[in-house]
Amino acid sequence: MSEICKACKEEFESGIWMCPQFNDEKVLLFCSQKCKNAYIKMKLRRIKSNYPKYYKKLINKKIK
């Protein structure tokens, strides 16, 4: 059964998945690590622009 990548929207047979953050979310599927990293960077940019204090908290936690 083929799936569709969350980042590049291409079909693939097997890939990488990321578990949901919230109960109402579905599992996120990616065709490669490159697409997964691109999706995470996109999300971090959105958080940085909309929630700068939370972004600083995330980055500080990631560094430690």
C-alpha positions in Angstrom: 0.0 0.0 0.0 1.5 3.3 -1.0 1.4 6.4 1.2 1.9 10.1 0.5 4.8 12.1 2.0 3.7 14.9 4.2 6.5 17.2 2.9 6.9 16.6 -0.8 3.5 15.0 -1.5 5.0 12.1 -3.5 3.9 8.5 -3.1 6.2 5.9 -1.5 6.1 2.3 -0.3 8.1 2.6 3.0 9.5 5.5 4.8 9.9 7.3 8.1 7.0 8.2 10.4 6.7 10.6 13.3 4.2 10.1 16.0 1.6 12.8 16.6 1.9 15.5 19.2 -1.8 15.7 19.9 -4.6 13.1 20.3 -6.5 14.5 17.3 -3.5 14.3 14.9 -2.6 11.4 12.7 0.8 9.9 12.2 3.0 12.0 10.0 4.6 10.0 7.1 7.8 11.0 5.2 9.5 9.4 2.3 13.0 10.3 3.6 15.0 11.8 6.4 15.5 14.9 4.2 11.7 15.5 3.9 11.3 14.9 7.7 14.0 17.5 8.5 12.5 20.0 6.0 9.1 19.6 7.7 10.6 20.1 11.1 12.4 23.2 9.9 9.2 24.6 8.5 7.4 24.0 11.8 10.2 25.7 13.8 10.1 28.7 11.5 6.4 29.0 12.1 6.9 28.7 15.8 9.7 31.3 15.7 7.6 33.9 13.9 4.3 33.3 15.9 5.6 32.3 19.3 9.1 33.8 19.9 9.2 33.1 23.6 8.3 29.4 23.2 10.8 29.1 20.3 13.6 30.4 22.7 12.5 27.9 25.3 12.6 25.0 22.7 16.0 26.0 21.4 17.5 26.3 24.9 16.1 22.9 25.8 17.5 21.4 22.6 21.0 22.8 23.3 21.3 21.5 26.9 
